[in-house]
Amino acid sequence: MKLILKVVLAGAAGLFVSAGLASAQSDTLTTVKNRGMLNCGVGTGTPGFSNPDDKGNWTGLDVDFCRAVAAVIFNDAAKVSYKPLTAKERFTALQSGEVDVLSRTTTWTMSRDSAMGLSFVGIMYVDGQGLMVPKKLGIKSAKELNGASVCVATGTTTELNLADYFRTSGMTYKPVVFEKVDEVNAAYDAGRCDVYTTDQSSLYAQRLRLRNPDDHMVLPEIISKEPLGPAVRQGDFQWFTINKWVYFALLDAEELGVTSKNVDEMLKSTNPEVRRLLGVEGEFGKGIGVDNDWVVRIIKGVGNYGEIYERNVGPNTALKIARGLNNLWTKGGIQYAPPIR
């Protein structure tokens, strides 16, 4: 009996040691701080979401999420190193530790949230898969695409959704697959396929890069739901929590009317929700391992969610995408965050 007890205790001690080692190995926050830079996985070039200019400066909605995380950690939104990743490369880069967070128009699915070892921190953009065709084909509906050739990026949910849609619609198609977005775009622009399919927001962005954008139209059908958001590796709960609450803070700030222009004035607010958000009351930042002015840093660095949206993809940008479902829940959308309390 004593021998059995000793074995059990030894086993338990081993579990505690293993857990301690795992915790030490998975302390992403410490790793990022020691490095002095956040490594962010982004797309290879999608206007409005993650796109470099001719000087190598990255902008976009996905880029701004990483900038917000860097603002929390370093009080400097510029301390981000961007790693452009293809759809095929992105998950390996995150799983291997090459990047600390993946913010690359990535769809939150069950398999990615379980078997692939990822944890999605929120839905930065509610999207759906669309289809674009040359106007000269005279096609007005996706139901007219039987037998069409379709350009699509491999290793994506887009490729799988395409197969599902044509199968359930009783139609056939010829897939023309490429690994990189630029390759898909170039093939479609060269007339190698009849249809270009990807997330609808990306279609509007990629259409701007065609030789004659006005010669192409996005069909009205949405053939899938695509909740796009940042993801981190499983196994580091603190890092997951920090990233999750960066996303929530962007929404809470917009809901409470805290912007990059008025944040200093809002520090004097008597509204208890605003005071908790901005760290004037409570120690909510310390609860996730960062400074209490973490939200102030976010807002000064990138603004609230509404500001990020309008700056990158909103009606006054080249993409001209209305808020729609990406509006706050108080304004007819489905963007909703728990309170800071």
N, C-alpha and C positions, 0 to 999 in steps of 0.2 A: 504494500500500500504506500509506504514511504517512497519507494522507488518510482512508482507511478506519479506521485505528487511532484517529485523532483523533476521528472521529465516534462510534466505539464508546465511547471514554473519556468523551466529552462526554455520551453517552447514559447511561452508568453513573453519572456525577456527578449528572445530573438525577434519576436514580432515588434516589440517596442523599439529595438535597435534598428530593425529594417525600416520601420515607419520614420524614425529620426533621420536615417540616411536619405530616404526618399524626400523628406521635407527639405533637407539641406540641398539636395540636388535640384529640387524644383523651385527654389526661391528666385523666381524670375525678377522680382522687383530689385533685389540686391544685385543681381547680375547686370541689370540695365543701369542701375546707379553707378556701379563700379566701371562700367564701360563708358558712361557719360553720354550715351546715345541710345535712342530707341530704334530697333530694327523693325521696319514695317514692310510687309509684303503687299504690293499693289499690282494693278493690272499693267499690261504692256503699252497701254495707250487708249483710253476711252474718255473723250472730252466730257467734262462735267463730273466725272467720278475719280479718275486718276490719269493724269496726262501731263507730260513734261513739255515745257516750252523750249524754244531754240537755245536757251541758256542752261537747260537742265533743271529748271525750277518746277517742282511738282505742284499741281493744284487739283482740286476736285473734292467732292463730298466724302469719298473714302479717305482721301489724303487728310482732310480736316479732322477726321476722327483720330488718326494717329497724332496729329499735331495737338489735339486736345489732351491726349494721354501724356504726351511729352510735357505739356504745360503744367500738368498736375505734378509730375515727378521732378522736373528741373526748373519750373517757373520760366520756361523758355520753349515756346511752341516750335522753334526752329531746330531743336535738337533731335532730329529724326533722320535716319538713313533709309532711303527708299530702295527696295529691291523689286524690280519689275519681274513678274512671274507669269508664265503661261498657265492656262487652266490645268494642264497636265502636271506642271511643276509645283503648283501652289501648296498642296497638302503635304508633300514630302518636305518642302522647305520649312513649314511650321512644325511638323512632327520631329524633324531633326534638330530644331533649335536654331536654324539659320535665320529665322525671323521670330520676333517676340509676339507679334500679332499679325493676323492676316486680315487686311481690309481691302477686299478686291471683288466687289460685286459677286459675292459668293452666296449661293442659295442654301438656306438652313433646311436640311433634310434629316430624317430619322437616322439613316445609316451614317451620315457624317457626324451626327451628334452622339453616336454610340460606337459602332465598330471601328470608325476611323480615328477615335480618340480626340475629337475636337469638342470644344464647348463654345457655342455661339452666345454672344453677350447681349444681343438685341437685334431688332430689325431697323436698320438705318434707312432702308428704302423699300417700300412695298411695291413690287413690280409683277409683271406677267409676261410670258413669252409671246412675241409677236412675229409677223411675217411681212417682209418688204418685197415689192415687185417693181419692175419697170412699168411705167404707165403705158408704154406702147403695146404691152400685152393685152390691155383691155380687161384685165381681171379686177373684179370688184369685191370678191369674197374668197376666203380660204377654201370654201367648198368647191371652187372651180379649179383646184390645183392637182387633180388626178393626173398622174404620170409626169409631174414636174420634176426637174432636177433642183436640189436644194443645197445651198452652201451652208455649212454648219461647222462649229468648232468641236473637235473631238475631246473626249474626257470631261464632258459637261452634262448637267441635267438637261440642257437644251437638246442635245443629241437624243437622249432617252425620251423626252417629252414629244419630240418630233415623231418618233416611231409610234408612240402611243396614240397620238392624234390621228395619223394617217390610218392606223390599224382600226381604231374605233369608228372612223369616218368611212371605212370601206374603200379607201383609195390607196393607190400605189405611188411611190416616189423613188427618185434616184438620189441617194445622199452623196454629196461632194464634200469630203471632210478635210480639214486642215487643223494644225495644232495651234497656230498663232492667229490672233484677231486680224492683224494686218494682212495675213495670207487670205483669210476668208473675204475680207473687204476687197482686196485686189482681184480675187477670182470673180466675185460678183460683178465688180465694176468692168471687168474684161468680157463679161457675157458668158462665163463658163457655167453658169447656172441660172435658172429662171427665178429663184427665190433666195432670199437671205433671211435666216431666222436666228434670233437671239432674244435677250430680254428687250422689251419694247423701248425702254429708256435708252438702251445701247443702240438700238436701231436708229433712233433720232440723232444720236451722237455720230454714229458711223455714216449716216446719210450726208452729213456735212462734209465728210472727207471724200465723197465721190466726185468725179469730174463734173457732173451736171446734177446736183442734188435735186433740182426741181423736176427732173425726169423720172423720179421714183416716188412711190407712195407706200405708206404703211397700211396694211389691210386692217379692217376694224376688229377682227377677231382676236381675243386673248385666249391662248390655248393651254395656259397653265397658271398656277400661282407661284410667284418667285419672291419669297421673303429674303431679302438680301441684307447681310450684316457681317460685322467683324467676328472673328473667331480666335480663340487661344487654345493652347494645349490643355488637355485634361491633366489633373494631378497637382495643380497649384491653385488652391482655392482662393488665396489672397489675391493673386494676379487676376484671376477670373472676376473676383468681386470688384476690384478697382476698375477694370475695363467696363464691367456691367454698369457701375454707377456713374462712370463718365457719360455713357449713353443716356442714362436716366436724368442726369443733371442737365444735359443739353435740353431735354424736353421740359423738365420742371422749370428751368430758367425762362424758357419761352412762355410757358403758361402763366408764370408770375410776373411777366413783363420786364425781366432783367435782361438788358442788352449790353453790347460792348460800348455803347454811347452813354448809358446811364448807370453803369455798375457802381461807380464811385459814389454817386448820389444815393443809390439804393442801399448802400452800406449804412445809411442813416435812417432807413425805414423802420417804422414801428410795427410793421406786419410781422408776426412771429414766424410765418412760413418763409418769408424772405430772409429774416435774420438767421434762421437755421440753415437755409440754403447757402448763405454767404459766410457762414462760420462765425457770425457775431454772437450767436447763442449756441450752446452745446459743443460737443467734441466729436462730431460725426466723421470728420476727416481722420482723426486718430483711430477711429474704429476700423478703418480699412488700411491703416498704416501709412497715411500721408498727412500733410499739414492741414489745419482747419480752414485755411483760405483756398482750398483746392478748387472750389467752384469759381471763385473770383479769378483764379489763374486761367481757368478754362475760358471764361467769358472775355477776359482781356486778350487772350491769345487767339480765339477763333470765333467768339460770339456764341449765341444760343442756336438751337436746332434750326429755327426759322431763318436766322441770318445765314447759316451755312447753306441751307436749301436755296434761298433766293440768290445767293452769290454764285452758286455753281450750276444749278439746273433750272432755276425759276423762270417765270414769264419774261423777265427782262434780260435773259441770257440768250445765246444763240439757240439753245435747245428749246426754250419756251415751253417748259413742262409745268402745267398747273399743279397745285399741291394735291388735290384729289384726296385719295386715301391717306396720303402722307401728311395731311393736316392734323392738328391736335384734335383729340376727342371732343373738346369743347367747341370745335368749329366744323364738325361734320366728318372728320377723319377718324383714323384708328390709332394714331400715335398717342400713347398713354404711358405714364411712368408712375411708379409708386412714390409716395411722399418721403421726403427726408424728415424723419421724426425719431 
